[in-house]
Amino acid sequence: MKTWRVSTWCGAPTWASGTRKSSSYQACRPAISRRRHKQMDIQLSIGMASNARTWAIHDGRVKPDGIELIPSPVHASELFWRQLKFGDFDVSEMSFSSLIMAMAAGDDRWVGLPVFTTRRFFHTGVLIRKDSGIQSPEDLKGKRVGVPEYQQTAALWTRGVLQHEFGVEPKDMEFFMERVPEQSHGGSTGFKPPEGVTVNQIPLEKNIGSMMLSGELEATLLYIVDPNLIDRSTADLWSHPDIAPLFPDARAEGIRFYQKTGLYPINHGMVVKREIAEDHPWVLLNLMKAFNRANDICNRERAEHVDYYVETGLVNAEGGAALKQPLVQHGIRANRLVLETAAQYSFEQGLTPKLAKLEDVFAKNTMDQ
């Protein structure tokens, strides 16, 4: 049975029969040609979170050459579900874990772009119940542990660090997942619990927050309360008297891990619809250059603010100099170790059947960036 959708760009119904090129981009290609701007720009939708490294893209201070971007600020949890299930955006932020899982399952709709706007020491975000008997990471063995989504990149990193740094393997914990299959990233990538790992579905009438407060869960790998279409928790666990962080000094643990491994974990990359990359290969590097310019603006603005703190003595001169050195950069060369480590964790944890190769994930003309 044929269906039709009305394009928001060309305003005319277009028949689609479920083929890969039945996206809004494909439906409107004639309109794009007719409605090009004086600079011959092509118009692409982009979905991504709003943070210091994307603000210059969102507010238009940075514009990719030859491209008119239509940005939508969307929470990452919701964005990845929408992109994996519906392909809502031509360009988008994307979970690195879900991307390599989707590709391993034969989903070739996307080409990776090595742009990484968020990083964190994710394992320092584990929360525990104070009455759970958990005093150290090793005490997580045998415990009931919540996770919004088992395959999400933050959870991937946390399990990897727990295994490699503290000897706690995924099979040592019993997991409870909040997101339901029809509104999850795993629902589109074909997620199944890895062999030997127990993953229970949290009922719709409950969520991680309520189960942590009731004692049904003893810990959670991470916790999300930001409003979006797929996460359900709302309770403020961080200030609740019965809840505490696994690492009381998260900063010290992050420093320890970074000094030992040199890893500052990335969370999300960017993707471009493959049909666009194939029809307009120049788009990829033009987008890369734009994100690099946005990153430079972020670094420059932060460096300018550092001077105030140095001049007033709130930060010493050595600290001020360090803060002016770029720490976060896009591209493969600056991030190969962290990307290969994430791919290794995915393979070790049974999320991908073989070790993902970066050249199979990212656009070939970005591999030298």
N, C-alpha and C positions, 0 to 999 in steps of 0.2 A: 504494500500500500504506500503510495507516494504521499509525502507531506510537504508543506511549504512554510516558509518563514519570510517575514518582511524585514528586509535589511534596514538598519537605522541610517545607512549612508546613502543608498540609492533610492529608497522609498518604493521599490517595486518588488512584488512577490517573486521568489526564485524557487523553482522545484529542486528538491534535494532527495536523494534516495539512499542516504546513509553512507555515501562514499566519503573518503578522507577529505576530499576537497569541497565538502558541503558546508564550509565555515562561512562566517560573515565576510571574511576577507575574499574568499573565492566568489561568493555571490555578488560582490560589489566591484570586482575587478574592472568591468567596463566603466562603471561610474567613476572609479578612481582615475582612469585615463581621461575621462571627459572633464573632471573637476579638478585637475591638477592646478596648483597655485603657480604664480609667476615663476617661482624657483623650481617648478616641476617636482614639488614635494609629494611623497606618498603619505597617506594617512594611516596610522596604526594605533590601535588601542593598546594600552599598557596597564596592567594591574600590579600594584606593589604596595608594600607598607610605607608609611610615612616616618622617616627618621632623618637624622642630620645628614646622612650620605645620599639621601634621595630628594631632599627638599628642593635642591636647585633644579631637578628634573620636574618635580611637581609644580613649582611656581613659575616655570618657564625661563629662569635665568640661564639655563643651559638647554640648547636645542640641538639635536643631532642633525648633521648636514643632510639635506635632502629628505628629511622625515618630519612630518607633523604628528607629534604624539598626543593622544587623548588619554591623559592619566586618570586612573581611579585609585584612590587610597582604600585598600581592602585589607582587613586583618588576615594574617598569614594562614591561620587555621581554615578560615572560610575560603580564601583565595585558592589554595591548593585543591580543595575539594571541588570547587567550581571549575577550575582549569582541567583537572584530571577527568572529571565526569562530563563536563559540557564544552570544554575548550572555549571559554568565554572571551579570552583576550589573545590578541596577536603576539604580544610580548608580555611576559610576567615573571615575577619572582616565583621560585619553585623550590620545594624541599629537595635537598640533594639526595637524601635517602630514598624518597619516593621516586625521584627521577631515575636513579639507576635501577630501582626495582621495576619500574614501568618498562624501561628499555630492555631489561633482562626477560620480561614477559612478552616481548615482541611489539610493544607500543612505540612506534617510531614517529609519532606526531610532532616531536620536539627536537630542537637542536639546542644544546647547552651553550650558554654564554658565561665565561668566567668572571662574573661580577658578584661580589659577596659583600652585602651591605650590613650584615649582622653577625656578631661573634660574641661568645660568652664561654665561661668555664661552666658548662651546663651541670656537671656533677655536683657543683656547690649549691645547687638549688633544691636538692633532695630535702623533703620535710618528713619528720617523724612524730609519732605520739610519744610524749614524755614517759608514759607508763608502759611502753612497748618493750622495754629492756634493751633497746638499741642504744649503745654507747659509742659504737665505731662502725665503719662500713662493713666490717666482717660480720657484725651482728644482724645484717639484713638477711643472712641465710635462714631459710625457713619461714620468712615473714610474708604477710599479705601486703602487696605493694600496688598502688594505683598508678595509672598512666593514661593520659588523655587518648593517645594512640600509640600502639606498640612500635610502629615503624617510623614514627616521626624522627627527624634528625637529632633533636635535642635528647630524646630517649636513647637513640643509637649511641651517641657520644657518652651518655651517662653510664649505660651498661658496659661499653667498651672500657671506660676508665675504671669502673668498679672491678672488672675482670683483670685488667692488666696491672693495675696499681695495688689492688687490695685482695685479689684472689676470689672475688665473688662473681660466679658465672650466672648468666640468665636463668639456667635451670635450677639454680639454688633458691630462687624466689617464686612465689605464686602471684601472677599479675592479674589485675582487674582493670579492664579498659572501658573508658567512659563513652567514646563515640560509637554509635551504632553503624553497622556495615553500610547502610544506604546513605549515611551522611559521614563518611570517613574517606580518608585517602586510600586506605586499604581496600575499600569496596571497589575501587577502580583499578587497582594494581593486582588484584587477586590474592591479597594477603591471606595466608594461613599460618597459624602458630608454628614456629620451627619445631622440629622433632625434639622431644624431651622437655619442652617449655609449656607450662600451663598458663593459658590466657583466658580468663573468664570475662563474660560480657556483663557490665553493670546495668541493672534494669533501668528503664526509662524514668521510673519514679525516684531514682536515687542518682547520686553523682559522687565524684571523688570527694568533694568538700563535705557532704553529708555523711559519707562513710568514714572519713577521717575523724569527724567529730563524734560519731556513734561508737567508734572503736572497731568497726568492721574491717577497716584498713589500719595497718600499723605504720605505713609510710607511703609516700608517693614520690615517683622519680622527678616529676615536675608538676606544676599547678598553674592552670590558666583560668582567669575570671574575666578577661576582657570580653565585652559583648561581641558576639558574632553568631553566625547561623548554626554552628555545629557543636560548640562547647557549652556545657550546661552548669558548671559549678559557679557559685556566687559567694560563698562564705569567705570571710577574711581569715584565712588560716594563719597568716604571718603574725598577727597580733593576738591570737587566741592563747590563753594560758596553758592549754593542754598540748600545744604544738610547738615544736622547736626545729631549727635547721639541723641536719645531720652534721654539718661542719659549722661549729659555733663561730669560727673566724673564717668566713668564706674568702676574704681577701688573702689571708695567709695561705690557704690551701690553693687558691688560684696561682699565687706567686710560686709556690713549691712546684706545682705541676708544670708551669711554664718554664721555670728554670731547669727542670729535669728533662723535659721532652722537647722544648722549643715549639710546642703546639699551642696556637690560639684558635680554638675550634670555630670553624665556619658553620653556619646554619643553613642558609639558603643561597642558591645561585639564581641565575636568570635563564629563561628559555625563550626561544623564538619559534613560531610555528614553522615546521620544516618546509611547507610549500612556499612560504615567504622567503626563507633562506635560499631555496633553490631558484625561485624566480628572480630574486634581487639579492645576490650574494654580498653585494656591497653594504647592505643594511647592517650586517653583523659587526664589521669593524667600525662603522659610523656610530653604532650604538655603544660599542666599547669605548670609543674616544669620548663620547658624551658623558658616560658614567665616570670615566677618569677625570674629566673636567669638574664634574660635580663633586667627586672625592677631593680634588685639589682645593676647591672652594671651602669645603668642610674643614680640611686641614689648615688652610690659611686663616679662616675665621677663628678657629680654636687657638692658633699660634698668636694671633693678635690679642686675644683675651689673656693669654698667659702673661704678657708683658705687665698687665696691671697687677697681677699677683706677685710677680718678681719685684716690681718697683716698690710695692708696699710691704715686702718682706714676708708675705704669707706663703710664698714658695721660694726656696733658695735658687740660686743661679743655676746650679747643676740640674735641679729638677726642671727648671724652666727650659734649659737647653734640650733636655731629653723629650719634653713635651712638644718641642718644635720639630722633632724628627718623625717623618711619616711611619706609623706602625701598621696601619691597615691599608693594603693595596689590593687592587684587582689583578686579574691575569693568572695564567698557569704558573709562570716562573716563580712568582712570589708565594704561591700557595700549593705547590706540588706535594710537599710533605703532608700537609693537613688533609688534602683531598685524597691522597693515596691511603692515608690512615683511616679515613672515614669509609673508603671502599673496602679496606681490609676488615674493619669491624663488621660491615654489612655481610661480607662473605663468612666470617667466623661465626656470626650470630644466626646464620641460616636464612637471611633475608634475600640474598642473591645466590644463584646456583654456582656461579664462578666469580672470580675476582674481576670487577669492572675495570676496564682500561680507560684512562682519561681521553685518549684519542677517539674512543667510541662514543663518548658522552658529549664532548665539546666540539664546536665547529672547527674544522681543520684550519681555517685561516685565522683562528684565534690561539692556536697552540703555542705560538712563539711570543705571545704577549705576556 
